[in-house]
Amino acid sequence: MELGALSVLPVLIAIIGSLITRRPFECLLVGSLIGCIIMYGGGFLPEWTNMLQTTIADNVWIIAVCGLFGSLIALLTAARGTEGFSAWATKFCKTRRTTRVVTFILGVVIFVDDYLNMLTVGNCMRPVNDKLKMPRESLAFITGATGTPVCMLLPFSTWAAFYIALFQQQAEVQAMNFSSSIDLFMHFIPYNFFSITMVLITFLFALGIIPPIGPMKKAYKRVENGGTPWCEKSAEINQEDAEALGIAARPTMAESVERAEAELEAAAQAPADSHGEGKLIDFAIPMLALIVVTFVQDILVGVVVALAVCLVQYLIRKKMTIAEWTEKLYEGFADMIPTLICLMAAFMVAGTSGAMGLTQWVIDVAAGFPLPALFPAIVFVAVGFITFATGSFWGTSTIVTPILLPLAAAMGAPMMLTMGAILCGCTMGTQVCFFSDGNMLIATSVKNDLMENYFATLPYLGMAIGLTLVCLIMGGFVMA
């Protein structure tokens, strides 16, 4: 079904509603329902429920990865492994600048998979970030900007492997006779201007050369004026962190007595500090297993192995029993359910717009601009919009590449620059789309409100988008 410009409506409802209300889940649900009403009229509800089932079935891998990663985080926390990592990292992170730089370096080092990057960096650096009274928005920005952009720039990441395979399938690329997949990668990656500029901007921000601006500046002022590292909307999910930092709300006398009695009773029933002192080894070994296995296999296999390593290691070190391991497995998975529900709602909007013909409509509009020199810039905007609107990053690339590369060849547009523009558009879409899986996972890992993170990051994304457009336009006129 192709409904032309009408296919944008579900996405616009979700975007505008979320920006106004800052409640993305509800707005995403409404957007998907409106799309189904447009397509199916009075019979929209059965079709919507069918789409819900299909969405869940098609994304079982994501559900498993996110849920089990939540379990891993819960185990690392219960065994006080994250506390051990925080104590170790604090030796290097003496100032805000060094903390930002260490966060940036960690994001670059964990380049194997963007999910692994986002979930690991945020959870690892959050306690260190809090101790130096830095806003979570800053951590979210660095985590996101060293996620997908870094993965796109290195040849051994899951993203790079995907795009190498995708481009090699195209006849226009095969005609260029590259000697190997790495040779092809080295030719098209210099044109991924968005990833390059995004990483550079983030590094300059970490160094303090680019200052906090707009909402990010307000976030820093919040902390400097005695506020919490997290925004007010995230206070409920940060109660334990608040107590650890000594900034929890002052209890009443009755609450103090009740808490003291509860603590005495718990102490009488359980051995003192059964999990012992926080040690780096209780964090490092499971995380090393996760990274190595993810590199060799994929992140789902990696997180399963890491959970098994936790079980064996913590039993041997008497950090927890099998029953405690199982309990934390359940608790951690449950903690990820709000994120997963929101993700499914986002995928519903993407599926609705896709069924209405959004991708083909945008391509048809983009193809209406015949100037070869401007074609890569148009591709960047078009692919970025499709990626933003559908939330389907790899899916968008798979659909548009076989259409755009032959079109570029027929128009005489620079082929390598067009390939770079596709990379730029998809990467930009992952960053700008507030309801993307990446941004939701970052919000979960740094434990801060999704929309607050998003608004704080927007000015820096705007810089990268502007520089990318300039590079693509200039490159188009030089190379055409």
Sequence and secondary structure as in RCSB ss.txt:
>XXXX:A:sequence
MELGALSVLPVLIAIIGSLITRRPFECLLVGSLIGCIIMYGGGFLPEWTNMLQTTIADNVWIIAVCGLFGSLIAL
LTAARGTEGFSAWATKFCKTRRTTRVVTFILGVVIFVDDYLNMLTVGNCMRPVNDKLKMPRESLAFITGATGTPV
CMLLPFSTWAAFYIALFQQQAEVQAMNFSSSIDLFMHFIPYNFFSITMVLITFLFALGIIPPIGPMKKAYKRVEN
GGTPWCEKSAEINQEDAEALGIAARPTMAESVERAEAELEAAAQAPADSHGEGKLIDFAIPMLALIVVTFVQDIL
VGVVVALAVCLVQYLIRKKMTIAEWTEKLYEGFADMIPTLICLMAAFMVAGTSGAMGLTQWVIDVAAGFPLPALF
PAIVFVAVGFITFATGSFWGTSTIVTPILLPLAAAMGAPMMLTMGAILCGCTMGTQVCFFSDGNMLIATSVKNDL
MENYFATLPYLGMAIGLTLVCLIMGGFVMA
>XXXX:A:secstr
   GGGGGHHHHHHHHHHHHHS HHHHHHHHHHHHHHHHHGGGHHHHHHHHHHHHHHHTHHHHHHHHHHHHHHHH
HHHTTHHHHHHHHHHTT  SHHHHHHHHHHHHHH  S HHHHHHHHHHHHHHHHHHTT  HHHHHHHHHHTTHHH
HHHSTTSHHHHHHHHHHHTSHHHHTT  SSHHHHHHHHGGG HHHHHHHHHHHHHHHTSS   THHHHHHHHHHT
T  SS GGGSGGGHHHHHHHT S    HHHHHHHHHHHHHHHHHS TTTT S  THHHHHHHHHHHHHHHHS HH
HHHHHHHHHHHHHHHHTTS  HHHHHHHHHHHHHHTHHHHHHHHHHHHHHHHHHHTTHHHHHHHHHHT   GGGH
HHHHHHHHHHHHHHH  HHHHHHHHHHHHHHHHHHHT  HHHHHHHHHHHHHHHHHH TTSHHHHHHHHHHTS H
HHHHHHHHHHHHHHHHHHHHHHHHHHHHH 
